[in-house]
Amino acid sequence: MRHRMRTGAALLCAFSFLAGLSASAQEFTVNPSRFDPYKQYKFRVKWDGKYIPGIITVSGLKRTTAVTSVRKGDGPSQVQKTPGPTTYEPIKIERGRTHDKSFEQWADKVWNFGSGPGSEMSLKDYRKDISIELYNEAGQLAMAFRVYRCWPSHYAAVEKLDALSADVAVETITLEYEGFERDAAVVEPVEPSTSTP
């Protein structure tokens, strides 16, 4: 009997703990009735204080911390793992080819063909901080990421041309960078509700 009471108390305690977890682990605080994650198809990229038009894809923000293994000679026969240097995966940004020169002008700051010695690279301003913004389905700014000290390591004026394809011509730029973080100034928006007459 005492064993059954202890088991029942343990189960009640476990259920209370799980209920507390589900209550505190709310995914949306401003819009608690929302349960859908944000979609990936509404976004904008900004640098030099302006939004860059026509962007189709952004490869994503990824970082990897190397694992360093350590073992002391007088310690137990096991290896301790510690974090090593952190690296950031380049961002590839793709857009339809237009007459906007944003990609080309930035790439020219890293290597300006034919400019001659002393002006082949714009050392003063070849790095930029950029902002990547994610919007909800209603078009409201939902979150943003700041990406620091970016510079273009790859630029393709036209990615591919194909006489048998009706796809748009694509221009790409690949950015190296040294860190990113969530923009704390951008908070979850109050989502709109359309009233029916």
PyMOL commands that place a pseudoatom at each C-alpha (Angstrom):
pseudoatom trace, name=CA, resn=MET, resi=1, chain=A, elem=C, hetatm=0, pos=[0.000, 0.000, 0.000]
pseudoatom trace, name=CA, resn=ARG, resi=2, chain=A, elem=C, hetatm=0, pos=[2.796, 2.383, 0.989]
pseudoatom trace, name=CA, resn=HIS, resi=3, chain=A, elem=C, hetatm=0, pos=[4.656, 1.499, -2.257]
pseudoatom trace, name=CA, resn=ARG, resi=4, chain=A, elem=C, hetatm=0, pos=[1.522, 2.335, -4.309]
pseudoatom trace, name=CA, resn=MET, resi=5, chain=A, elem=C, hetatm=0, pos=[1.159, 5.696, -2.547]
pseudoatom trace, name=CA, resn=ARG, resi=6, chain=A, elem=C, hetatm=0, pos=[4.790, 6.539, -3.230]
pseudoatom trace, name=CA, resn=THR, resi=7, chain=A, elem=C, hetatm=0, pos=[4.364, 5.590, -6.916]
pseudoatom trace, name=CA, resn=GLY, resi=8, chain=A, elem=C, hetatm=0, pos=[1.188, 7.672, -7.198]
pseudoatom trace, name=CA, resn=ALA, resi=9, chain=A, elem=C, hetatm=0, pos=[2.897, 10.669, -5.580]
pseudoatom trace, name=CA, resn=ALA, resi=10, chain=A, elem=C, hetatm=0, pos=[5.860, 10.311, -7.951]
pseudoatom trace, name=CA, resn=LEU, resi=11, chain=A, elem=C, hetatm=0, pos=[3.538, 10.199, -10.968]
pseudoatom trace, name=CA, resn=LEU, resi=12, chain=A, elem=C, hetatm=0, pos=[1.611, 13.250, -9.743]
pseudoatom trace, name=CA, resn=CYS, resi=13, chain=A, elem=C, hetatm=0, pos=[4.875, 15.103, -9.234]
pseudoatom trace, name=CA, resn=ALA, resi=14, chain=A, elem=C, hetatm=0, pos=[6.047, 14.147, -12.766]
pseudoatom trace, name=CA, resn=PHE, resi=15, chain=A, elem=C, hetatm=0, pos=[2.760, 15.292, -14.335]
pseudoatom trace, name=CA, resn=SER, resi=16, chain=A, elem=C, hetatm=0, pos=[2.917, 18.589, -12.415]
pseudoatom trace, name=CA, resn=PHE, resi=17, chain=A, elem=C, hetatm=0, pos=[6.487, 19.117, -13.641]
pseudoatom trace, name=CA, resn=LEU, resi=18, chain=A, elem=C, hetatm=0, pos=[5.509, 18.426, -17.271]
pseudoatom trace, name=CA, resn=ALA, resi=19, chain=A, elem=C, hetatm=0, pos=[2.473, 20.709, -17.007]
pseudoatom trace, name=CA, resn=GLY, resi=20, chain=A, elem=C, hetatm=0, pos=[4.718, 23.455, -15.657]
pseudoatom trace, name=CA, resn=LEU, resi=21, chain=A, elem=C, hetatm=0, pos=[7.127, 22.928, -18.536]
pseudoatom trace, name=CA, resn=SER, resi=22, chain=A, elem=C, hetatm=0, pos=[4.373, 23.204, -21.163]
pseudoatom trace, name=CA, resn=ALA, resi=23, chain=A, elem=C, hetatm=0, pos=[3.037, 26.341, -19.488]
pseudoatom trace, name=CA, resn=SER, resi=24, chain=A, elem=C, hetatm=0, pos=[6.441, 28.042, -19.297]
pseudoatom trace, name=CA, resn=ALA, resi=25, chain=A, elem=C, hetatm=0, pos=[7.683, 26.884, -22.716]
pseudoatom trace, name=CA, resn=GLN, resi=26, chain=A, elem=C, hetatm=0, pos=[5.239, 28.966, -24.725]
pseudoatom trace, name=CA, resn=GLU, resi=27, chain=A, elem=C, hetatm=0, pos=[6.477, 29.475, -28.283]
pseudoatom trace, name=CA, resn=PHE, resi=28, chain=A, elem=C, hetatm=0, pos=[4.602, 32.736, -28.889]
pseudoatom trace, name=CA, resn=THR, resi=29, chain=A, elem=C, hetatm=0, pos=[4.033, 35.114, -25.969]
pseudoatom trace, name=CA, resn=VAL, resi=30, chain=A, elem=C, hetatm=0, pos=[2.301, 38.037, -27.687]
pseudoatom trace, name=CA, resn=ASN, resi=31, chain=A, elem=C, hetatm=0, pos=[0.134, 35.750, -29.840]
pseudoatom trace, name=CA, resn=PRO, resi=32, chain=A, elem=C, hetatm=0, pos=[-0.455, 32.703, -27.591]
pseudoatom trace, name=CA, resn=SER, resi=33, chain=A, elem=C, hetatm=0, pos=[-3.089, 31.229, -29.923]
pseudoatom trace, name=CA, resn=ARG, resi=34, chain=A, elem=C, hetatm=0, pos=[-0.522, 30.929, -32.739]
pseudoatom trace, name=CA, resn=PHE, resi=35, chain=A, elem=C, hetatm=0, pos=[1.142, 27.530, -33.035]
pseudoatom trace, name=CA, resn=ASP, resi=36, chain=A, elem=C, hetatm=0, pos=[2.548, 27.675, -36.608]
pseudoatom trace, name=CA, resn=PRO, resi=37, chain=A, elem=C, hetatm=0, pos=[6.282, 28.386, -36.932]
pseudoatom trace, name=CA, resn=TYR, resi=38, chain=A, elem=C, hetatm=0, pos=[7.236, 31.296, -39.176]
pseudoatom trace, name=CA, resn=LYS, resi=39, chain=A, elem=C, hetatm=0, pos=[7.570, 30.524, -42.889]
pseudoatom trace, name=CA, resn=GLN, resi=40, chain=A, elem=C, hetatm=0, pos=[10.802, 31.031, -44.787]
pseudoatom trace, name=CA, resn=TYR, resi=41, chain=A, elem=C, hetatm=0, pos=[9.463, 32.847, -47.845]
pseudoatom trace, name=CA, resn=LYS, resi=42, chain=A, elem=C, hetatm=0, pos=[8.999, 36.414, -46.494]
pseudoatom trace, name=CA, resn=PHE, resi=43, chain=A, elem=C, hetatm=0, pos=[12.293, 38.156, -45.773]
pseudoatom trace, name=CA, resn=ARG, resi=44, chain=A, elem=C, hetatm=0, pos=[14.412, 41.188, -46.606]
pseudoatom trace, name=CA, resn=VAL, resi=45, chain=A, elem=C, hetatm=0, pos=[18.134, 41.961, -46.554]
pseudoatom trace, name=CA, resn=LYS, resi=46, chain=A, elem=C, hetatm=0, pos=[19.518, 45.403, -45.803]
pseudoatom trace, name=CA, resn=TRP, resi=47, chain=A, elem=C, hetatm=0, pos=[22.957, 47.010, -45.983]
pseudoatom trace, name=CA, resn=ASP, resi=48, chain=A, elem=C, hetatm=0, pos=[24.174, 50.609, -46.292]
pseudoatom trace, name=CA, resn=GLY, resi=49, chain=A, elem=C, hetatm=0, pos=[20.820, 51.680, -44.837]
pseudoatom trace, name=CA, resn=LYS, resi=50, chain=A, elem=C, hetatm=0, pos=[18.723, 50.353, -47.735]
pseudoatom trace, name=CA, resn=TYR, resi=51, chain=A, elem=C, hetatm=0, pos=[16.863, 47.159, -48.620]
pseudoatom trace, name=CA, resn=ILE, resi=52, chain=A, elem=C, hetatm=0, pos=[18.399, 45.187, -51.484]
pseudoatom trace, name=CA, resn=PRO, resi=53, chain=A, elem=C, hetatm=0, pos=[15.753, 44.456, -54.141]
pseudoatom trace, name=CA, resn=GLY, resi=54, chain=A, elem=C, hetatm=0, pos=[14.969, 41.178, -55.884]
pseudoatom trace, name=CA, resn=ILE, resi=55, chain=A, elem=C, hetatm=0, pos=[16.550, 38.679, -53.456]
pseudoatom trace, name=CA, resn=ILE, resi=56, chain=A, elem=C, hetatm=0, pos=[15.336, 35.117, -54.059]
pseudoatom trace, name=CA, resn=THR, resi=57, chain=A, elem=C, hetatm=0, pos=[17.312, 33.045, -51.518]
pseudoatom trace, name=CA, resn=VAL, resi=58, chain=A, elem=C, hetatm=0, pos=[19.604, 33.496, -48.519]
pseudoatom trace, name=CA, resn=SER, resi=59, chain=A, elem=C, hetatm=0, pos=[21.522, 30.345, -47.589]
pseudoatom trace, name=CA, resn=GLY, resi=60, chain=A, elem=C, hetatm=0, pos=[21.160, 30.785, -43.825]
pseudoatom trace, name=CA, resn=LEU, resi=61, chain=A, elem=C, hetatm=0, pos=[23.107, 31.693, -40.687]
pseudoatom trace, name=CA, resn=LYS, resi=62, chain=A, elem=C, hetatm=0, pos=[25.224, 28.845, -39.335]
pseudoatom trace, name=CA, resn=ARG, resi=63, chain=A, elem=C, hetatm=0, pos=[28.103, 28.591, -36.887]
pseudoatom trace, name=CA, resn=THR, resi=64, chain=A, elem=C, hetatm=0, pos=[30.237, 25.668, -35.805]
pseudoatom trace, name=CA, resn=THR, resi=65, chain=A, elem=C, hetatm=0, pos=[32.410, 25.419, -32.699]
pseudoatom trace, name=CA, resn=ALA, resi=66, chain=A, elem=C, hetatm=0, pos=[35.324, 23.019, -33.039]
pseudoatom trace, name=CA, resn=VAL, resi=67, chain=A, elem=C, hetatm=0, pos=[35.690, 20.282, -30.443]
pseudoatom trace, name=CA, resn=THR, resi=68, chain=A, elem=C, hetatm=0, pos=[39.062, 20.048, -28.664]
pseudoatom trace, name=CA, resn=SER, resi=69, chain=A, elem=C, hetatm=0, pos=[39.885, 16.803, -26.868]
pseudoatom trace, name=CA, resn=VAL, resi=70, chain=A, elem=C, hetatm=0, pos=[41.994, 16.833, -23.697]
pseudoatom trace, name=CA, resn=ARG, resi=71, chain=A, elem=C, hetatm=0, pos=[43.187, 14.085, -21.391]
pseudoatom trace, name=CA, resn=LYS, resi=72, chain=A, elem=C, hetatm=0, pos=[45.445, 14.394, -18.350]
pseudoatom trace, name=CA, resn=GLY, resi=73, chain=A, elem=C, hetatm=0, pos=[48.100, 11.721, -17.953]
pseudoatom trace, name=CA, resn=ASP, resi=74, chain=A, elem=C, hetatm=0, pos=[47.228, 11.109, -14.310]
pseudoatom trace, name=CA, resn=GLY, resi=75, chain=A, elem=C, hetatm=0, pos=[43.482, 11.222, -14.888]
pseudoatom trace, name=CA, resn=PRO, resi=76, chain=A, elem=C, hetatm=0, pos=[40.950, 8.467, -15.618]
pseudoatom trace, name=CA, resn=SER, resi=77, chain=A, elem=C, hetatm=0, pos=[41.009, 6.690, -18.986]
pseudoatom trace, name=CA, resn=GLN, resi=78, chain=A, elem=C, hetatm=0, pos=[38.601, 9.056, -20.647]
pseudoatom trace, name=CA, resn=VAL, resi=79, chain=A, elem=C, hetatm=0, pos=[38.819, 12.106, -22.894]
pseudoatom trace, name=CA, resn=GLN, resi=80, chain=A, elem=C, hetatm=0, pos=[37.415, 15.466, -21.878]
pseudoatom trace, name=CA, resn=LYS, resi=81, chain=A, elem=C, hetatm=0, pos=[35.877, 17.537, -24.676]
pseudoatom trace, name=CA, resn=THR, resi=82, chain=A, elem=C, hetatm=0, pos=[36.083, 21.324, -24.617]
pseudoatom trace, name=CA, resn=PRO, resi=83, chain=A, elem=C, hetatm=0, pos=[34.968, 24.017, -27.083]
pseudoatom trace, name=CA, resn=GLY, resi=84, chain=A, elem=C, hetatm=0, pos=[37.567, 25.335, -29.516]
pseudoatom trace, name=CA, resn=PRO, resi=85, chain=A, elem=C, hetatm=0, pos=[37.407, 28.127, -32.101]
pseudoatom trace, name=CA, resn=THR, resi=86, chain=A, elem=C, hetatm=0, pos=[34.047, 29.051, -33.638]
pseudoatom trace, name=CA, resn=THR, resi=87, chain=A, elem=C, hetatm=0, pos=[33.691, 29.497, -37.394]
pseudoatom trace, name=CA, resn=TYR, resi=88, chain=A, elem=C, hetatm=0, pos=[30.801, 30.925, -39.411]
pseudoatom trace, name=CA, resn=GLU, resi=89, chain=A, elem=C, hetatm=0, pos=[29.563, 29.387, -42.649]
pseudoatom trace, name=CA, resn=PRO, resi=90, chain=A, elem=C, hetatm=0, pos=[29.453, 31.858, -45.577]
pseudoatom trace, name=CA, resn=ILE, resi=91, chain=A, elem=C, hetatm=0, pos=[26.088, 33.309, -46.607]
pseudoatom trace, name=CA, resn=LYS, resi=92, chain=A, elem=C, hetatm=0, pos=[25.126, 32.902, -50.267]
pseudoatom trace, name=CA, resn=ILE, resi=93, chain=A, elem=C, hetatm=0, pos=[22.578, 35.467, -51.460]
pseudoatom trace, name=CA, resn=GLU, resi=94, chain=A, elem=C, hetatm=0, pos=[20.859, 34.933, -54.815]
pseudoatom trace, name=CA, resn=ARG, resi=95, chain=A, elem=C, hetatm=0, pos=[18.641, 37.285, -56.776]
pseudoatom trace, name=CA, resn=GLY, resi=96, chain=A, elem=C, hetatm=0, pos=[17.199, 37.783, -60.250]
pseudoatom trace, name=CA, resn=ARG, resi=97, chain=A, elem=C, hetatm=0, pos=[19.475, 39.789, -62.541]
pseudoatom trace, name=CA, resn=THR, resi=98, chain=A, elem=C, hetatm=0, pos=[18.391, 43.445, -62.853]
pseudoatom trace, name=CA, resn=HIS, resi=99, chain=A, elem=C, hetatm=0, pos=[20.115, 46.829, -63.300]
pseudoatom trace, name=CA, resn=ASP, resi=100, chain=A, elem=C, hetatm=0, pos=[20.518, 47.330, -59.538]
pseudoatom trace, name=CA, resn=LYS, resi=101, chain=A, elem=C, hetatm=0, pos=[24.269, 47.478, -58.794]
pseudoatom trace, name=CA, resn=SER, resi=102, chain=A, elem=C, hetatm=0, pos=[24.281, 46.625, -55.052]
pseudoatom trace, name=CA, resn=PHE, resi=103, chain=A, elem=C, hetatm=0, pos=[26.036, 43.231, -55.430]
pseudoatom trace, name=CA, resn=GLU, resi=104, chain=A, elem=C, hetatm=0, pos=[28.492, 44.416, -58.074]
pseudoatom trace, name=CA, resn=GLN, resi=105, chain=A, elem=C, hetatm=0, pos=[29.509, 47.607, -56.250]
pseudoatom trace, name=CA, resn=TRP, resi=106, chain=A, elem=C, hetatm=0, pos=[30.246, 45.736, -53.029]
pseudoatom trace, name=CA, resn=ALA, resi=107, chain=A, elem=C, hetatm=0, pos=[32.235, 43.025, -54.838]
pseudoatom trace, name=CA, resn=ASP, resi=108, chain=A, elem=C, hetatm=0, pos=[34.283, 45.773, -56.569]
pseudoatom trace, name=CA, resn=LYS, resi=109, chain=A, elem=C, hetatm=0, pos=[35.395, 47.036, -53.164]
pseudoatom trace, name=CA, resn=VAL, resi=110, chain=A, elem=C, hetatm=0, pos=[37.258, 43.749, -52.597]
pseudoatom trace, name=CA, resn=TRP, resi=111, chain=A, elem=C, hetatm=0, pos=[38.732, 43.548, -56.115]
pseudoatom trace, name=CA, resn=ASN, resi=112, chain=A, elem=C, hetatm=0, pos=[38.292, 46.330, -58.653]
pseudoatom trace, name=CA, resn=PHE, resi=113, chain=A, elem=C, hetatm=0, pos=[39.509, 45.002, -62.006]
pseudoatom trace, name=CA, resn=GLY, resi=114, chain=A, elem=C, hetatm=0, pos=[41.694, 47.393, -63.986]
pseudoatom trace, name=CA, resn=SER, resi=115, chain=A, elem=C, hetatm=0, pos=[41.841, 50.088, -61.293]
pseudoatom trace, name=CA, resn=GLY, resi=116, chain=A, elem=C, hetatm=0, pos=[45.633, 49.951, -61.014]
pseudoatom trace, name=CA, resn=PRO, resi=117, chain=A, elem=C, hetatm=0, pos=[48.041, 49.715, -58.057]
pseudoatom trace, name=CA, resn=GLY, resi=118, chain=A, elem=C, hetatm=0, pos=[46.933, 51.532, -54.922]
pseudoatom trace, name=CA, resn=SER, resi=119, chain=A, elem=C, hetatm=0, pos=[43.216, 51.368, -55.691]
pseudoatom trace, name=CA, resn=GLU, resi=120, chain=A, elem=C, hetatm=0, pos=[42.564, 47.680, -56.416]
pseudoatom trace, name=CA, resn=MET, resi=121, chain=A, elem=C, hetatm=0, pos=[40.778, 47.277, -53.065]
pseudoatom trace, name=CA, resn=SER, resi=122, chain=A, elem=C, hetatm=0, pos=[38.725, 49.681, -50.959]
pseudoatom trace, name=CA, resn=LEU, resi=123, chain=A, elem=C, hetatm=0, pos=[40.336, 48.905, -47.593]
pseudoatom trace, name=CA, resn=LYS, resi=124, chain=A, elem=C, hetatm=0, pos=[38.387, 51.577, -45.727]
pseudoatom trace, name=CA, resn=ASP, resi=125, chain=A, elem=C, hetatm=0, pos=[34.886, 50.206, -46.362]
pseudoatom trace, name=CA, resn=TYR, resi=126, chain=A, elem=C, hetatm=0, pos=[34.945, 46.741, -47.938]
pseudoatom trace, name=CA, resn=ARG, resi=127, chain=A, elem=C, hetatm=0, pos=[33.357, 45.288, -44.774]
pseudoatom trace, name=CA, resn=LYS, resi=128, chain=A, elem=C, hetatm=0, pos=[29.701, 45.980, -43.916]
pseudoatom trace, name=CA, resn=ASP, resi=129, chain=A, elem=C, hetatm=0, pos=[27.221, 44.960, -41.243]
pseudoatom trace, name=CA, resn=ILE, resi=130, chain=A, elem=C, hetatm=0, pos=[24.013, 43.621, -42.763]
pseudoatom trace, name=CA, resn=SER, resi=131, chain=A, elem=C, hetatm=0, pos=[20.544, 42.876, -41.438]
pseudoatom trace, name=CA, resn=ILE, resi=132, chain=A, elem=C, hetatm=0, pos=[18.396, 39.872, -42.382]
pseudoatom trace, name=CA, resn=GLU, resi=133, chain=A, elem=C, hetatm=0, pos=[14.721, 40.337, -41.510]
pseudoatom trace, name=CA, resn=LEU, resi=134, chain=A, elem=C, hetatm=0, pos=[12.046, 37.643, -41.256]
pseudoatom trace, name=CA, resn=TYR, resi=135, chain=A, elem=C, hetatm=0, pos=[8.375, 38.577, -41.710]
pseudoatom trace, name=CA, resn=ASN, resi=136, chain=A, elem=C, hetatm=0, pos=[5.196, 36.729, -40.784]
pseudoatom trace, name=CA, resn=GLU, resi=137, chain=A, elem=C, hetatm=0, pos=[2.501, 35.798, -43.304]
pseudoatom trace, name=CA, resn=ALA, resi=138, chain=A, elem=C, hetatm=0, pos=[0.735, 39.156, -42.817]
pseudoatom trace, name=CA, resn=GLY, resi=139, chain=A, elem=C, hetatm=0, pos=[3.925, 41.012, -43.768]
pseudoatom trace, name=CA, resn=GLN, resi=140, chain=A, elem=C, hetatm=0, pos=[4.805, 42.147, -40.219]
pseudoatom trace, name=CA, resn=LEU, resi=141, chain=A, elem=C, hetatm=0, pos=[8.443, 42.174, -39.119]
pseudoatom trace, name=CA, resn=ALA, resi=142, chain=A, elem=C, hetatm=0, pos=[8.738, 39.190, -36.766]
pseudoatom trace, name=CA, resn=MET, resi=143, chain=A, elem=C, hetatm=0, pos=[12.476, 38.986, -36.087]
pseudoatom trace, name=CA, resn=ALA, resi=144, chain=A, elem=C, hetatm=0, pos=[15.795, 40.214, -37.422]
pseudoatom trace, name=CA, resn=PHE, resi=145, chain=A, elem=C, hetatm=0, pos=[19.431, 39.144, -37.306]
pseudoatom trace, name=CA, resn=ARG, resi=146, chain=A, elem=C, hetatm=0, pos=[22.468, 41.404, -37.393]
pseudoatom trace, name=CA, resn=VAL, resi=147, chain=A, elem=C, hetatm=0, pos=[25.454, 39.983, -39.230]
pseudoatom trace, name=CA, resn=TYR, resi=148, chain=A, elem=C, hetatm=0, pos=[28.802, 41.608, -38.529]
pseudoatom trace, name=CA, resn=ARG, resi=149, chain=A, elem=C, hetatm=0, pos=[31.912, 42.498, -40.569]
pseudoatom trace, name=CA, resn=CYS, resi=150, chain=A, elem=C, hetatm=0, pos=[30.752, 40.912, -43.834]
pseudoatom trace, name=CA, resn=TRP, resi=151, chain=A, elem=C, hetatm=0, pos=[32.735, 40.994, -47.081]
pseudoatom trace, name=CA, resn=PRO, resi=152, chain=A, elem=C, hetatm=0, pos=[32.152, 39.287, -50.460]
pseudoatom trace, name=CA, resn=SER, resi=153, chain=A, elem=C, hetatm=0, pos=[34.424, 36.333, -51.209]
pseudoatom trace, name=CA, resn=HIS, resi=154, chain=A, elem=C, hetatm=0, pos=[32.535, 35.251, -54.347]
pseudoatom trace, name=CA, resn=TYR, resi=155, chain=A, elem=C, hetatm=0, pos=[30.511, 37.174, -56.904]
pseudoatom trace, name=CA, resn=ALA, resi=156, chain=A, elem=C, hetatm=0, pos=[28.743, 35.830, -59.995]
pseudoatom trace, name=CA, resn=ALA, resi=157, chain=A, elem=C, hetatm=0, pos=[27.389, 38.503, -62.336]
pseudoatom trace, name=CA, resn=VAL, resi=158, chain=A, elem=C, hetatm=0, pos=[25.330, 35.811, -64.093]
pseudoatom trace, name=CA, resn=GLU, resi=159, chain=A, elem=C, hetatm=0, pos=[25.175, 32.348, -62.566]
pseudoatom trace, name=CA, resn=LYS, resi=160, chain=A, elem=C, hetatm=0, pos=[24.076, 30.419, -65.663]
pseudoatom trace, name=CA, resn=LEU, resi=161, chain=A, elem=C, hetatm=0, pos=[22.598, 31.065, -69.098]
pseudoatom trace, name=CA, resn=ASP, resi=162, chain=A, elem=C, hetatm=0, pos=[20.599, 28.383, -70.914]
pseudoatom trace, name=CA, resn=ALA, resi=163, chain=A, elem=C, hetatm=0, pos=[18.860, 28.842, -74.284]
pseudoatom trace, name=CA, resn=LEU, resi=164, chain=A, elem=C, hetatm=0, pos=[16.403, 26.031, -73.477]
pseudoatom trace, name=CA, resn=SER, resi=165, chain=A, elem=C, hetatm=0, pos=[15.296, 27.405, -70.120]
pseudoatom trace, name=CA, resn=ALA, resi=166, chain=A, elem=C, hetatm=0, pos=[12.700, 30.053, -69.199]
pseudoatom trace, name=CA, resn=ASP, resi=167, chain=A, elem=C, hetatm=0, pos=[14.215, 30.604, -65.727]
pseudoatom trace, name=CA, resn=VAL, resi=168, chain=A, elem=C, hetatm=0, pos=[15.303, 34.090, -64.669]
pseudoatom trace, name=CA, resn=ALA, resi=169, chain=A, elem=C, hetatm=0, pos=[18.965, 35.062, -64.972]
pseudoatom trace, name=CA, resn=VAL, resi=170, chain=A, elem=C, hetatm=0, pos=[20.538, 34.892, -61.502]
pseudoatom trace, name=CA, resn=GLU, resi=171, chain=A, elem=C, hetatm=0, pos=[23.213, 37.017, -59.809]
pseudoatom trace, name=CA, resn=THR, resi=172, chain=A, elem=C, hetatm=0, pos=[24.874, 35.778, -56.590]
pseudoatom trace, name=CA, resn=ILE, resi=173, chain=A, elem=C, hetatm=0, pos=[27.160, 37.078, -53.880]
pseudoatom trace, name=CA, resn=THR, resi=174, chain=A, elem=C, hetatm=0, pos=[28.798, 35.024, -51.117]
pseudoatom trace, name=CA, resn=LEU, resi=175, chain=A, elem=C, hetatm=0, pos=[29.609, 36.787, -47.851]
pseudoatom trace, name=CA, resn=GLU, resi=176, chain=A, elem=C, hetatm=0, pos=[32.179, 35.883, -45.220]
pseudoatom trace, name=CA, resn=TYR, resi=177, chain=A, elem=C, hetatm=0, pos=[31.442, 37.295, -41.760]
pseudoatom trace, name=CA, resn=GLU, resi=178, chain=A, elem=C, hetatm=0, pos=[32.598, 37.207, -38.144]
pseudoatom trace, name=CA, resn=GLY, resi=179, chain=A, elem=C, hetatm=0, pos=[29.425, 36.782, -36.129]
pseudoatom trace, name=CA, resn=PHE, resi=180, chain=A, elem=C, hetatm=0, pos=[25.656, 37.230, -35.927]
pseudoatom trace, name=CA, resn=GLU, resi=181, chain=A, elem=C, hetatm=0, pos=[23.040, 37.826, -33.262]
pseudoatom trace, name=CA, resn=ARG, resi=182, chain=A, elem=C, hetatm=0, pos=[19.305, 38.333, -32.910]
pseudoatom trace, name=CA, resn=ASP, resi=183, chain=A, elem=C, hetatm=0, pos=[18.273, 41.975, -33.007]
pseudoatom trace, name=CA, resn=ALA, resi=184, chain=A, elem=C, hetatm=0, pos=[16.729, 42.427, -29.557]
pseudoatom trace, name=CA, resn=ALA, resi=185, chain=A, elem=C, hetatm=0, pos=[14.937, 45.610, -30.669]
pseudoatom trace, name=CA, resn=VAL, resi=186, chain=A, elem=C, hetatm=0, pos=[12.659, 43.540, -32.936]
pseudoatom trace, name=CA, resn=VAL, resi=187, chain=A, elem=C, hetatm=0, pos=[9.971, 41.851, -30.850]
pseudoatom trace, name=CA, resn=GLU, resi=188, chain=A, elem=C, hetatm=0, pos=[7.013, 39.618, -31.662]
pseudoatom trace, name=CA, resn=PRO, resi=189, chain=A, elem=C, hetatm=0, pos=[4.312, 41.761, -33.313]
pseudoatom trace, name=CA, resn=VAL, resi=190, chain=A, elem=C, hetatm=0, pos=[0.632, 41.732, -32.369]
pseudoatom trace, name=CA, resn=GLU, resi=191, chain=A, elem=C, hetatm=0, pos=[-0.862, 39.776, -35.265]
pseudoatom trace, name=CA, resn=PRO, resi=192, chain=A, elem=C, hetatm=0, pos=[-3.838, 41.325, -37.078]
pseudoatom trace, name=CA, resn=SER, resi=193, chain=A, elem=C, hetatm=0, pos=[-7.373, 39.990, -37.011]
pseudoatom trace, name=CA, resn=THR, resi=194, chain=A, elem=C, hetatm=0, pos=[-9.796, 40.866, -39.790]
pseudoatom trace, name=CA, resn=SER, resi=195, chain=A, elem=C, hetatm=0, pos=[-13.302, 41.402, -38.482]
pseudoatom trace, name=CA, resn=THR, resi=196, chain=A, elem=C, hetatm=0, pos=[-16.170, 40.107, -40.610]
pseudoatom trace, name=CA, resn=PRO, resi=197, chain=A, elem=C, hetatm=0, pos=[-19.150, 42.458, -41.207]
for i in range(1, 197): cmd.bond("trace and resi %d" % i, "trace and resi %d" % (i + 1))
show_as sticks, trace
zoom trace
